[in-house]
Amino acid sequence: MPHFYRTPDEFAAAARTTVAAAVPRQPTAVLVIEVDPAADGAVTESAISAVAEIIRHTAREDDLVGRVGDQLVMVLPSSNAEDGCAAGERLAAAVRVHDFGEGLGRL
């Protein structure tokens, strides 16, 4: 299960450490995840939390995940741009088919 950081500063420090420790020429992908608003136009705390829960079940153990404002950010060590794109597509597909319930509707 990936590690979720509670504050943006804690996440940024861990991400800097991970990127700095990367082997030269070892890629690291970064995903910025923005939750689209629900039908009423608002991005709610519960919507962001629901997407974060999906990330918990789809991300790798060594991936870093943090929240910066209303966005979720993932650092994927040992992943190139294609790997990052594939991870983003898998996450988007998981969100599209997930039944969020709780009145969230489609995200």
MODELLER restraints for C-alpha pairs under 7 A, 6 or more apart:
rsr = mdl.restraints
at = mdl.atoms
rsr.add(forms.Gaussian(group=physical.xy_distance, feature=features.Distance(at['CA:1:A'], at['CA:56:A']), mean=6.04, stdev=0.5))
rsr.add(forms.Gaussian(group=physical.xy_distance, feature=features.Distance(at['CA:1:A'], at['CA:57:A']), mean=6.99, stdev=0.5))
rsr.add(forms.Gaussian(group=physical.xy_distance, feature=features.Distance(at['CA:1:A'], at['CA:59:A']), mean=6.90, stdev=0.5))
rsr.add(forms.Gaussian(group=physical.xy_distance, feature=features.Distance(at['CA:1:A'], at['CA:60:A']), mean=6.27, stdev=0.5))
rsr.add(forms.Gaussian(group=physical.xy_distance, feature=features.Distance(at['CA:1:A'], at['CA:61:A']), mean=4.50, stdev=0.5))
rsr.add(forms.Gaussian(group=physical.xy_distance, feature=features.Distance(at['CA:2:A'], at['CA:56:A']), mean=6.19, stdev=0.5))
rsr.add(forms.Gaussian(group=physical.xy_distance, feature=features.Distance(at['CA:2:A'], at['CA:59:A']), mean=6.09, stdev=0.5))
rsr.add(forms.Gaussian(group=physical.xy_distance, feature=features.Distance(at['CA:2:A'], at['CA:60:A']), mean=5.84, stdev=0.5))
rsr.add(forms.Gaussian(group=physical.xy_distance, feature=features.Distance(at['CA:2:A'], at['CA:61:A']), mean=4.40, stdev=0.5))
rsr.add(forms.Gaussian(group=physical.xy_distance, feature=features.Distance(at['CA:2:A'], at['CA:62:A']), mean=5.84, stdev=0.5))
rsr.add(forms.Gaussian(group=physical.xy_distance, feature=features.Distance(at['CA:2:A'], at['CA:63:A']), mean=5.24, stdev=0.5))
rsr.add(forms.Gaussian(group=physical.xy_distance, feature=features.Distance(at['CA:2:A'], at['CA:64:A']), mean=6.02, stdev=0.5))
rsr.add(forms.Gaussian(group=physical.xy_distance, feature=features.Distance(at['CA:2:A'], at['CA:65:A']), mean=6.91, stdev=0.5))
rsr.add(forms.Gaussian(group=physical.xy_distance, feature=features.Distance(at['CA:3:A'], at['CA:63:A']), mean=6.92, stdev=0.5))
rsr.add(forms.Gaussian(group=physical.xy_distance, feature=features.Distance(at['CA:3:A'], at['CA:64:A']), mean=5.54, stdev=0.5))
rsr.add(forms.Gaussian(group=physical.xy_distance, feature=features.Distance(at['CA:3:A'], at['CA:65:A']), mean=6.18, stdev=0.5))
rsr.add(forms.Gaussian(group=physical.xy_distance, feature=features.Distance(at['CA:4:A'], at['CA:64:A']), mean=6.57, stdev=0.5))
rsr.add(forms.Gaussian(group=physical.xy_distance, feature=features.Distance(at['CA:4:A'], at['CA:65:A']), mean=4.92, stdev=0.5))
rsr.add(forms.Gaussian(group=physical.xy_distance, feature=features.Distance(at['CA:4:A'], at['CA:66:A']), mean=5.64, stdev=0.5))
rsr.add(forms.Gaussian(group=physical.xy_distance, feature=features.Distance(at['CA:5:A'], at['CA:11:A']), mean=5.31, stdev=0.5))
rsr.add(forms.Gaussian(group=physical.xy_distance, feature=features.Distance(at['CA:5:A'], at['CA:65:A']), mean=6.44, stdev=0.5))
rsr.add(forms.Gaussian(group=physical.xy_distance, feature=features.Distance(at['CA:5:A'], at['CA:66:A']), mean=5.02, stdev=0.5))
rsr.add(forms.Gaussian(group=physical.xy_distance, feature=features.Distance(at['CA:8:A'], at['CA:66:A']), mean=6.54, stdev=0.5))
rsr.add(forms.Gaussian(group=physical.xy_distance, feature=features.Distance(at['CA:8:A'], at['CA:67:A']), mean=6.06, stdev=0.5))
rsr.add(forms.Gaussian(group=physical.xy_distance, feature=features.Distance(at['CA:8:A'], at['CA:68:A']), mean=5.43, stdev=0.5))
rsr.add(forms.Gaussian(group=physical.xy_distance, feature=features.Distance(at['CA:11:A'], at['CA:66:A']), mean=5.43, stdev=0.5))
rsr.add(forms.Gaussian(group=physical.xy_distance, feature=features.Distance(at['CA:15:A'], at['CA:75:A']), mean=6.68, stdev=0.5))
rsr.add(forms.Gaussian(group=physical.xy_distance, feature=features.Distance(at['CA:19:A'], at['CA:28:A']), mean=6.95, stdev=0.5))
rsr.add(forms.Gaussian(group=physical.xy_distance, feature=features.Distance(at['CA:26:A'], at['CA:78:A']), mean=5.95, stdev=0.5))
rsr.add(forms.Gaussian(group=physical.xy_distance, feature=features.Distance(at['CA:27:A'], at['CA:77:A']), mean=6.90, stdev=0.5))
rsr.add(forms.Gaussian(group=physical.xy_distance, feature=features.Distance(at['CA:27:A'], at['CA:78:A']), mean=5.23, stdev=0.5))
rsr.add(forms.Gaussian(group=physical.xy_distance, feature=features.Distance(at['CA:27:A'], at['CA:79:A']), mean=5.40, stdev=0.5))
rsr.add(forms.Gaussian(group=physical.xy_distance, feature=features.Distance(at['CA:27:A'], at['CA:80:A']), mean=5.06, stdev=0.5))
rsr.add(forms.Gaussian(group=physical.xy_distance, feature=features.Distance(at['CA:28:A'], at['CA:75:A']), mean=6.96, stdev=0.5))
rsr.add(forms.Gaussian(group=physical.xy_distance, feature=features.Distance(at['CA:28:A'], at['CA:76:A']), mean=5.61, stdev=0.5))
rsr.add(forms.Gaussian(group=physical.xy_distance, feature=features.Distance(at['CA:28:A'], at['CA:77:A']), mean=4.59, stdev=0.5))
rsr.add(forms.Gaussian(group=physical.xy_distance, feature=features.Distance(at['CA:28:A'], at['CA:78:A']), mean=5.28, stdev=0.5))
rsr.add(forms.Gaussian(group=physical.xy_distance, feature=features.Distance(at['CA:28:A'], at['CA:79:A']), mean=4.99, stdev=0.5))
rsr.add(forms.Gaussian(group=physical.xy_distance, feature=features.Distance(at['CA:28:A'], at['CA:80:A']), mean=6.00, stdev=0.5))
rsr.add(forms.Gaussian(group=physical.xy_distance, feature=features.Distance(at['CA:29:A'], at['CA:75:A']), mean=5.94, stdev=0.5))
rsr.add(forms.Gaussian(group=physical.xy_distance, feature=features.Distance(at['CA:29:A'], at['CA:76:A']), mean=4.98, stdev=0.5))
rsr.add(forms.Gaussian(group=physical.xy_distance, feature=features.Distance(at['CA:29:A'], at['CA:77:A']), mean=6.55, stdev=0.5))
rsr.add(forms.Gaussian(group=physical.xy_distance, feature=features.Distance(at['CA:29:A'], at['CA:79:A']), mean=5.31, stdev=0.5))
rsr.add(forms.Gaussian(group=physical.xy_distance, feature=features.Distance(at['CA:29:A'], at['CA:80:A']), mean=5.65, stdev=0.5))
rsr.add(forms.Gaussian(group=physical.xy_distance, feature=features.Distance(at['CA:29:A'], at['CA:81:A']), mean=6.00, stdev=0.5))
rsr.add(forms.Gaussian(group=physical.xy_distance, feature=features.Distance(at['CA:29:A'], at['CA:84:A']), mean=5.35, stdev=0.5))
rsr.add(forms.Gaussian(group=physical.xy_distance, feature=features.Distance(at['CA:30:A'], at['CA:74:A']), mean=5.63, stdev=0.5))
rsr.add(forms.Gaussian(group=physical.xy_distance, feature=features.Distance(at['CA:30:A'], at['CA:75:A']), mean=4.61, stdev=0.5))
rsr.add(forms.Gaussian(group=physical.xy_distance, feature=features.Distance(at['CA:30:A'], at['CA:76:A']), mean=6.06, stdev=0.5))
rsr.add(forms.Gaussian(group=physical.xy_distance, feature=features.Distance(at['CA:30:A'], at['CA:84:A']), mean=6.89, stdev=0.5))
rsr.add(forms.Gaussian(group=physical.xy_distance, feature=features.Distance(at['CA:31:A'], at['CA:73:A']), mean=5.62, stdev=0.5))
rsr.add(forms.Gaussian(group=physical.xy_distance, feature=features.Distance(at['CA:31:A'], at['CA:74:A']), mean=5.00, stdev=0.5))
rsr.add(forms.Gaussian(group=physical.xy_distance, feature=features.Distance(at['CA:31:A'], at['CA:75:A']), mean=6.54, stdev=0.5))
rsr.add(forms.Gaussian(group=physical.xy_distance, feature=features.Distance(at['CA:31:A'], at['CA:84:A']), mean=6.83, stdev=0.5))
rsr.add(forms.Gaussian(group=physical.xy_distance, feature=features.Distance(at['CA:32:A'], at['CA:71:A']), mean=6.71, stdev=0.5))
rsr.add(forms.Gaussian(group=physical.xy_distance, feature=features.Distance(at['CA:32:A'], at['CA:72:A']), mean=5.97, stdev=0.5))
rsr.add(forms.Gaussian(group=physical.xy_distance, feature=features.Distance(at['CA:32:A'], at['CA:73:A']), mean=4.55, stdev=0.5))
rsr.add(forms.Gaussian(group=physical.xy_distance, feature=features.Distance(at['CA:32:A'], at['CA:74:A']), mean=6.51, stdev=0.5))
rsr.add(forms.Gaussian(group=physical.xy_distance, feature=features.Distance(at['CA:33:A'], at['CA:71:A']), mean=5.58, stdev=0.5))
rsr.add(forms.Gaussian(group=physical.xy_distance, feature=features.Distance(at['CA:33:A'], at['CA:72:A']), mean=4.93, stdev=0.5))
rsr.add(forms.Gaussian(group=physical.xy_distance, feature=features.Distance(at['CA:33:A'], at['CA:73:A']), mean=5.94, stdev=0.5))
rsr.add(forms.Gaussian(group=physical.xy_distance, feature=features.Distance(at['CA:34:A'], at['CA:71:A']), mean=4.92, stdev=0.5))
rsr.add(forms.Gaussian(group=physical.xy_distance, feature=features.Distance(at['CA:34:A'], at['CA:72:A']), mean=6.57, stdev=0.5))
rsr.add(forms.Gaussian(group=physical.xy_distance, feature=features.Distance(at['CA:35:A'], at['CA:43:A']), mean=6.87, stdev=0.5))
rsr.add(forms.Gaussian(group=physical.xy_distance, feature=features.Distance(at['CA:35:A'], at['CA:48:A']), mean=6.43, stdev=0.5))
rsr.add(forms.Gaussian(group=physical.xy_distance, feature=features.Distance(at['CA:35:A'], at['CA:107:A']), mean=6.82, stdev=0.5))
rsr.add(forms.Gaussian(group=physical.xy_distance, feature=features.Distance(at['CA:36:A'], at['CA:43:A']), mean=6.73, stdev=0.5))
rsr.add(forms.Gaussian(group=physical.xy_distance, feature=features.Distance(at['CA:36:A'], at['CA:107:A']), mean=5.75, stdev=0.5))
rsr.add(forms.Gaussian(group=physical.xy_distance, feature=features.Distance(at['CA:37:A'], at['CA:43:A']), mean=4.49, stdev=0.5))
rsr.add(forms.Gaussian(group=physical.xy_distance, feature=features.Distance(at['CA:37:A'], at['CA:107:A']), mean=6.52, stdev=0.5))
rsr.add(forms.Gaussian(group=physical.xy_distance, feature=features.Distance(at['CA:38:A'], at['CA:104:A']), mean=6.41, stdev=0.5))
rsr.add(forms.Gaussian(group=physical.xy_distance, feature=features.Distance(at['CA:38:A'], at['CA:105:A']), mean=6.50, stdev=0.5))
rsr.add(forms.Gaussian(group=physical.xy_distance, feature=features.Distance(at['CA:38:A'], at['CA:106:A']), mean=6.44, stdev=0.5))
rsr.add(forms.Gaussian(group=physical.xy_distance, feature=features.Distance(at['CA:38:A'], at['CA:107:A']), mean=5.77, stdev=0.5))
rsr.add(forms.Gaussian(group=physical.xy_distance, feature=features.Distance(at['CA:47:A'], at['CA:104:A']), mean=6.63, stdev=0.5))
rsr.add(forms.Gaussian(group=physical.xy_distance, feature=features.Distance(at['CA:51:A'], at['CA:95:A']), mean=6.92, stdev=0.5))
rsr.add(forms.Gaussian(group=physical.xy_distance, feature=features.Distance(at['CA:55:A'], at['CA:91:A']), mean=6.96, stdev=0.5))
rsr.add(forms.Gaussian(group=physical.xy_distance, feature=features.Distance(at['CA:58:A'], at['CA:91:A']), mean=6.97, stdev=0.5))
rsr.add(forms.Gaussian(group=physical.xy_distance, feature=features.Distance(at['CA:63:A'], at['CA:74:A']), mean=6.76, stdev=0.5))
rsr.add(forms.Gaussian(group=physical.xy_distance, feature=features.Distance(at['CA:63:A'], at['CA:75:A']), mean=5.83, stdev=0.5))
rsr.add(forms.Gaussian(group=physical.xy_distance, feature=features.Distance(at['CA:63:A'], at['CA:76:A']), mean=4.97, stdev=0.5))
rsr.add(forms.Gaussian(group=physical.xy_distance, feature=features.Distance(at['CA:63:A'], at['CA:77:A']), mean=6.50, stdev=0.5))
rsr.add(forms.Gaussian(group=physical.xy_distance, feature=features.Distance(at['CA:64:A'], at['CA:74:A']), mean=5.45, stdev=0.5))
rsr.add(forms.Gaussian(group=physical.xy_distance, feature=features.Distance(at['CA:64:A'], at['CA:75:A']), mean=5.04, stdev=0.5))
rsr.add(forms.Gaussian(group=physical.xy_distance, feature=features.Distance(at['CA:64:A'], at['CA:76:A']), mean=6.70, stdev=0.5))
rsr.add(forms.Gaussian(group=physical.xy_distance, feature=features.Distance(at['CA:65:A'], at['CA:72:A']), mean=6.95, stdev=0.5))
rsr.add(forms.Gaussian(group=physical.xy_distance, feature=features.Distance(at['CA:65:A'], at['CA:73:A']), mean=5.62, stdev=0.5))
rsr.add(forms.Gaussian(group=physical.xy_distance, feature=features.Distance(at['CA:65:A'], at['CA:74:A']), mean=4.46, stdev=0.5))
rsr.add(forms.Gaussian(group=physical.xy_distance, feature=features.Distance(at['CA:65:A'], at['CA:75:A']), mean=6.55, stdev=0.5))
rsr.add(forms.Gaussian(group=physical.xy_distance, feature=features.Distance(at['CA:66:A'], at['CA:72:A']), mean=5.69, stdev=0.5))
rsr.add(forms.Gaussian(group=physical.xy_distance, feature=features.Distance(at['CA:66:A'], at['CA:73:A']), mean=5.27, stdev=0.5))
rsr.add(forms.Gaussian(group=physical.xy_distance, feature=features.Distance(at['CA:66:A'], at['CA:74:A']), mean=6.56, stdev=0.5))
rsr.add(forms.Gaussian(group=physical.xy_distance, feature=features.Distance(at['CA:67:A'], at['CA:73:A']), mean=6.01, stdev=0.5))
